[in-house]
Amino acid sequence: MPVLWCDDLANHTLEDILLSQTENRAWSKELRHGISDVVASRLAKKISLEQYAVDRKRFNEEMAECRRRANLLAELIKNHR
């Protein structure tokens, strides 16, 4: 999970925003690997269908947040002066 997050990044420097973008990309990569691991565990029958559903729901929620942050950061970078 990324370091502390604040939606109010408008007063941050471009360097800080770019660092947040890098951290968010790393988080996205971690989430993708985590989802792959959950799918592999379910296919190997190492986890129950119920646990799979719980894990997938959590990853889907985190991926949605990660995408939201990515969009916010992209918009800030685009509009940065």
Residue pairs with C-beta under 8 A, 6 or more apart in sequence:
1 27
1 30
1 62
2 20
2 23
2 24
2 26
2 27
2 69
3 23
5 20
5 69
7 72
9 16
9 17
9 20
9 72
9 73
9 76
10 76
12 20
14 77
14 80
17 73
17 76
17 77
17 80
18 77
20 69
20 73
21 70
21 73
21 74
21 77
24 66
24 69
24 70
24 73
25 70
27 66
28 63
28 66
28 70
31 59
31 62
31 63
31 66
34 59
35 56
35 59
35 63
38 47
38 52
38 55
38 56
38 59
41 47
41 52
42 49
42 52
47 55
